[in-house]
Amino acid sequence: MKRNWIQKARESMKSKGTLGSFTKMAKQKDMSVKALSDAITKNPTKYASSTIKKSNFAKTLQKLGRGKK
């Protein structure tokens, strides 16, 4: 696996202006990021493909974060 892929993904999101958009969506729905990710996983047909991708990315980062505690 390539090194620094998270940093590259973050820079890509920053240049597109989407950095923090999933968190913003979760706050608007009065949910945590994890709760929104779980809701999207349960009902993917209700959401756009870009939202599903953001949800998957958030879940990946959550899994990586568990190992660093």
C-alpha positions in Angstrom: 0.0 0.0 0.0 1.2 3.5 -0.8 2.5 5.7 2.0 0.9 9.0 2.7 -2.3 8.2 0.9 -4.3 9.9 3.7 -2.4 13.1 3.2 -2.9 13.0 -0.5 -6.6 12.4 -0.1 -6.8 15.3 2.3 -5.1 17.6 -0.1 -7.4 16.5 -2.9 -10.5 17.2 -0.7 -9.0 20.6 0.2 -8.5 21.6 -3.4 -12.0 20.4 -4.3 -13.5 22.3 -1.4 -15.0 19.2 0.1 -12.9 19.0 3.3 -15.3 18.6 6.2 -18.4 18.2 4.0 -19.4 14.8 5.5 -19.1 16.1 9.1 -21.2 19.2 8.1 -23.8 16.9 6.7 -23.9 14.8 9.9 -24.2 18.0 12.0 -27.1 19.2 9.8 -28.9 15.9 10.4 -28.1 16.2 14.2 -26.0 12.9 14.0 -22.5 11.9 14.7 -20.3 10.9 11.7 -20.4 7.3 12.8 -24.2 7.3 13.0 -24.6 8.9 9.6 -22.1 6.3 8.1 -24.1 3.5 9.6 -27.4 5.0 8.3 -25.9 5.3 4.8 -24.6 1.7 4.9 -28.0 0.4 5.9 -29.9 2.3 3.1 -27.4 3.1 0.3 -30.2 3.6 -2.3 -31.3 6.8 -0.4 -28.0 8.5 -1.0 -25.9 9.7 -3.9 -22.8 7.7 -4.8 -20.5 10.6 -3.7 -22.1 10.5 -0.3 -21.6 6.7 -0.1 -17.9 7.2 -1.0 -17.5 9.8 1.7 -19.2 7.4 4.2 -16.8 4.6 3.3 -13.8 7.0 3.6 -15.0 8.1 7.1 -15.4 4.4 8.2 -11.8 3.7 6.9 -10.4 6.6 8.9 -12.3 5.5 12.0 -10.8 2.0 11.7 -7.3 3.4 11.3 -7.8 5.7 14.2 -8.7 2.8 16.6 -5.2 1.4 16.2 -3.5 4.6 17.3 -5.2 4.9 20.7 
